[in-house]
Amino acid sequence: MIIDIVKGISVPFLGTTLGAFCVFFLKNELSKGMQKALTGFAAGVMVAASIWSLLLPALEQGASLGMWKFLPAVIGFWIGILFLMAIDYFAPPECIDEKCKNKLLLAVTLHNIPEGMAVGVIYAGLLSGAEHITEIGAFSLALGIAIQNFPEGAIISLPLCTEGMSKKRAFIYGVLSGAVEPVAAVFTVWAASLIVPLLPYFLSFAAGAMFYVVVEELIPEMSAGKHSNIGTVLFSFGFTLMLTLDVALG
């Protein structure tokens, strides 16, 4: 179990690292079609995993509250939304020119913290034996975040290299932007294991954070410009794939 948790926590960081590694064989950013495909698929996976692996277990964990069992899920969900809104307010991620490249790195790094927490909390629930949290559900969430992190790693490293930074150093910067995720995940696993009664809030917080990322960043990106159907089709494929895996193997 511990080995599986370590592997799951490492998956999103691997996505960022692979994206940053693109700096060694790509001169420019990923093609628009590839970005739409990856973004759409990641969004579909994250929405499905947030519902089946985070929100539904949060509702089940609050069953003792009777008709009010929705409260922990709703409260935690909104805390997750507001937390990401605060991050966007203080470090908006859209700034990409030379003057703002350090701010871009900071913004991506800060966005990776709640994503690491999302992975950490679902594995904490799995470790605590919480019902309706499965290994495939936990891994699907980690995989969705990893896919989303791939273009993020490239977005950090490729512009830095274009502006004159060495490929090795640009790669390191890209990797470091995702290094906070496993740290946040490990901390959340440790903290959640100490306060199991609050697990529904942690689970729904992670769901809120994931939904914010999907609605605020991924869906607009996959729908902008020409050939938006690529993102839509891959979103649907990612969603139904994770739904199928979670139900069939969960």
C-alpha positions in Angstrom: 0.0 0.0 0.0 2.7 2.5 1.0 4.6 1.8 -2.3 1.4 2.4 -4.3 0.9 5.7 -2.5 4.4 6.8 -3.2 4.0 5.9 -6.9 0.6 7.8 -7.1 2.0 10.9 -5.4 5.0 10.9 -7.8 2.8 10.7 -11.0 1.9 14.4 -11.3 5.5 15.4 -10.7 6.5 13.1 -13.4 4.1 14.8 -15.8 5.7 18.2 -15.1 9.2 16.7 -15.5 8.4 15.2 -18.9 6.9 18.5 -20.0 10.0 20.3 -19.0 12.1 17.7 -20.8 10.6 18.9 -24.1 13.1 21.7 -24.0 15.8 19.3 -25.1 14.1 18.4 -28.4 11.6 21.1 -29.2 12.5 24.6 -30.4 9.0 26.1 -29.9 6.0 25.4 -27.8 3.7 22.4 -28.2 1.4 22.5 -31.2 -2.0 24.0 -30.6 -3.7 20.7 -31.6 -1.6 18.8 -29.1 -2.2 21.3 -26.4 -6.0 21.1 -27.0 -5.9 17.3 -27.0 -3.9 17.1 -23.8 -5.9 19.8 -22.1 -9.2 18.3 -23.0 -8.3 14.8 -22.0 -6.9 16.0 -18.6 -10.0 18.1 -18.0 -12.3 15.1 -18.6 -10.2 12.8 -16.4 -10.1 15.4 -13.6 -13.8 16.1 -13.6 -14.6 12.3 -13.5 -12.1 11.7 -10.8 -13.3 14.7 -8.8 -16.9 13.4 -8.8 -16.3 9.6 -8.3 -13.1 9.7 -6.3 -13.6 12.9 -4.2 -17.2 14.3 -4.0 -19.1 11.0 -3.7 -16.7 9.7 -1.0 -17.1 13.0 0.8 -20.9 12.6 0.8 -20.6 9.0 2.1 -18.1 10.1 4.8 -20.8 12.6 6.0 -23.6 10.0 6.1 -23.7 10.3 9.9 -25.2 13.8 9.6 -28.4 12.4 8.0 -30.1 14.9 5.8 -27.3 17.4 6.3 -24.6 15.0 5.0 -24.1 17.4 2.0 -22.7 20.1 4.3 -19.1 18.9 4.5 -19.0 18.4 0.7 -20.4 21.8 0.0 -18.3 23.7 2.5 -15.1 21.9 1.5 -15.9 22.4 -2.2 -16.3 26.2 -1.8 -13.2 26.5 0.3 -11.3 24.8 -2.6 -12.8 27.2 -5.1 -12.1 30.3 -3.0 -8.5 29.1 -2.3 -7.8 28.9 -6.0 -9.4 32.2 -6.7 -7.1 33.8 -4.1 -4.1 32.3 -5.7 -5.2 33.6 -9.1 -5.8 37.0 -7.6 -2.3 37.3 -6.1 -0.4 35.5 -8.9 -2.3 35.5 -12.2 -0.9 32.8 -14.5 -1.5 34.6 -17.8 1.6 36.8 -17.6 4.2 35.3 -20.0 6.5 38.0 -21.3 10.1 38.6 -20.2 9.2 41.1 -17.5 6.8 38.6 -15.9 8.6 35.2 -16.4 9.5 35.0 -12.7 5.8 35.7 -11.9 4.8 33.0 -14.3 7.0 30.5 -12.6 5.6 31.6 -9.2 2.0 31.3 -10.5 2.4 27.8 -11.9 4.2 26.7 -8.7 1.4 28.1 -6.5 -1.2 26.3 -8.7 0.6 23.1 -8.2 0.2 23.2 -4.4 -3.5 22.5 -4.2 -3.1 19.9 -7.0 -0.5 18.1 -4.8 -3.0 18.4 -1.9 -5.7 16.8 -4.0 -3.6 13.8 -4.7 -2.5 13.7 -1.1 -6.0 13.8 0.4 -7.3 11.0 -1.8 -4.4 8.7 -0.9 -4.9 9.7 2.7 -8.5 8.5 2.4 -7.4 5.3 0.8 -4.8 4.7 3.6 -7.5 5.3 6.2 -9.8 2.7 4.7 -12.5 5.2 3.7 -15.3 3.6 1.8 -15.8 4.4 -1.9 -12.2 5.5 -2.3 -10.4 3.1 -4.6 -6.9 2.7 -5.9 -8.0 3.2 -9.5 -9.9 6.3 -8.5 -6.9 7.7 -6.7 -4.6 6.9 -9.6 -7.0 8.4 -12.1 -6.9 11.7 -10.3 -3.1 11.6 -10.2 -3.0 10.7 -13.9 -5.3 13.6 -14.9 -3.2 16.1 -13.0 0.0 14.6 -14.5 -1.4 15.1 -18.0 -2.4 18.7 -17.2 1.1 19.2 -15.8 2.9 18.1 -19.0 2.1 21.3 -21.0 2.8 23.4 -17.9 6.3 22.0 -17.6 6.8 22.8 -21.3 5.3 26.3 -20.9 7.9 27.1 -18.2 11.0 25.6 -19.8 10.6 26.4 -23.6 10.2 30.2 -23.3 13.1 30.4 -20.9 15.3 28.6 -23.4 14.0 30.8 -26.3 15.1 33.9 -24.3 18.7 32.6 -24.0 18.7 30.4 -20.9 20.6 27.1 -21.3 18.5 24.1 -21.9 19.7 22.4 -18.8 18.9 25.4 -16.6 15.5 25.9 -18.3 14.7 22.2 -17.6 15.6 22.6 -14.0 13.3 25.6 -13.6 10.5 23.6 -15.2 11.1 20.6 -12.9 11.2 22.9 -9.8 7.8 24.4 -10.6 6.3 20.9 -10.0 8.5 19.9 -7.1 6.0 21.4 -4.6 3.3 18.8 -5.6 4.8 15.7 -4.0 5.8 17.9 -0.9 2.2 19.1 -0.6 0.9 15.6 -1.2 3.1 14.1 1.5 2.2 16.8 4.0 -1.6 16.3 3.3 -1.3 12.6 3.7 0.4 13.1 7.1 -2.1 15.8 8.2 -5.3 14.1 7.0 -4.2 10.9 8.8 -4.3 12.9 12.1 -7.7 14.4 11.5 -9.7 11.7 9.9 -13.1 13.2 11.0 -12.3 16.1 8.7 -11.6 13.9 5.7 -14.9 14.8 3.9 -13.8 18.5 4.0 -10.4 17.6 2.6 -11.9 15.5 -0.2 -14.4 18.1 -1.3 -11.7 20.9 -0.9 -9.6 18.9 -3.5 -12.7 18.5 -5.7 -13.4 22.3 -5.6 -9.7 23.0 -6.4 -9.9 20.6 -9.4 -13.1 22.0 -10.7 -11.7 25.5 -10.5 -8.7 24.6 -12.6 -10.9 22.8 -15.1 -13.5 25.6 -15.5 -11.1 28.6 -15.2 -8.1 27.3 -17.2 -8.5 24.0 -19.0 -11.9 24.4 -20.7 -11.2 27.9 -22.0 -7.9 26.7 -23.3 -9.3 23.7 -25.1 -12.2 25.7 -26.6 -10.3 28.8 -27.8 -9.6 29.3 -31.5 -10.0 26.8 -34.3 -10.6 23.0 -34.0 -12.1 23.3 -30.5 -13.8 19.9 -31.2 -10.4 18.2 -30.6 -10.6 19.3 -27.0 -14.3 18.5 -26.6 -13.8 14.9 -28.0 -10.8 14.3 -25.8 -12.6 15.7 -22.8 -15.5 13.3 -23.4 -13.1 10.4 -23.9 -11.1 11.2 -20.7 -14.3 11.5 -18.7 -15.9 8.3 -19.9 -12.6 6.4 -19.6 -12.2 7.3 -16.0 -15.9 6.7 -15.3 -15.6 3.2 -16.8 -12.4 2.4 -14.9 -13.7 3.6 -11.6 -17.0 1.7 -11.9 -15.6 -1.4 -13.4 -12.4 -1.7 -11.3 -13.4 0.2 -8.2 
